Amino acid sequence: MSGNVDIWEFRSDSGHTAGTDLIGFHVEAQDGPIGKVDKLSEEVGTQYLVVDTGPWIFGKRVLLPAGTVTRIEIAEQKVYVDRTKEEIRRSPDLEEGRGEAELDVRDRYGLYYAPFYTRII
């Protein structure tokens, strides 16, 4: 992995193509399934997925920066991410009534996810 990873942009080798509808795709953590894509942002500089974890974390919705996506399999309708279920479970809450597109989204989630990259680069 290169030292220039931006967690808010899809990796060039992830298989993501702008405009591809990922809503409803299953999301696979390193150690198993975590839910389905509920929302996708392709805004330049703040790309992310919102994942509905369903019964796995009692209906919690989590935000995953696009840089966590390692691979997209269109035919399988699956998105693979470079996090474990536990790392995703401990991520900051996506609060009801507070939009994920607010200005502090990069700060709130960047502080949590960015340290993972410093360990693996």
C-alpha positions, -999 to +999 in steps of 0.1 A: +000+000+000+014+034-009+020+061+017-004+084-001-036+067+009-065+092+013-092+075+034-119+098+018-113+086-018-118+051-033-085+034-040-076+033-076-074-006-075-107-011-056-127-015-088-149+015-081-163+034-110-180+067-104-217+065-108-219+028-099-249+022-076-236+002-046-268+006-026-279-028-013-245-044-019-233-067+009-203-055+029-176-079+040-151-071+067-119-090+070-136-116+092-171-118+077-202-100+067-213-068+085-244-056+066-255-038+034-247-004+018-275+020+028-260+052+013-230+061-009-213+095-012-191+101-042-184+138-033-148+145-041-128+146-009-155+130+012-164+097-003-179+071+020-204+043+025-231+042+052-237+006+061-268-008+078-255-035+101-290-050+106-292-074+135-254-078+137-251-046+158-288-042+166-296-020+136-266+004+140-256+023+109-219+029+104-199+052+082-169+037+064-146+061+045-141+050+009-104+043+015-114+013+036-128-004+005-103-028-009-124-044-036-158-042-052-173-073-069-202-061-091-213-096-101-214-107-065-228-074-053-202-073-026-179-046-012-148-057+007-132-035+034-099-037+052-114-036+087-125-063+112-160-065+126-147-054+160-130-023+145-162-014+127-184-021+158-162+004+178-164+031+152-181+065+160-219+064+161-238+078+131-263+097+152-299+098+143-310+133+131-274+143+125-265+141+088-233+123+080-226+151+054-220+177+081-187+195+081-172+175+110-176+141+093-140+141+082-128+150+117-151+126+136-144+096+114-109+106+102-096+106+137-108+070+141-099+055+108-067+074+099-045+057+126-051+023+109-032+036+078-002+048+098+002+012+111+000-005+078+018+019+054 
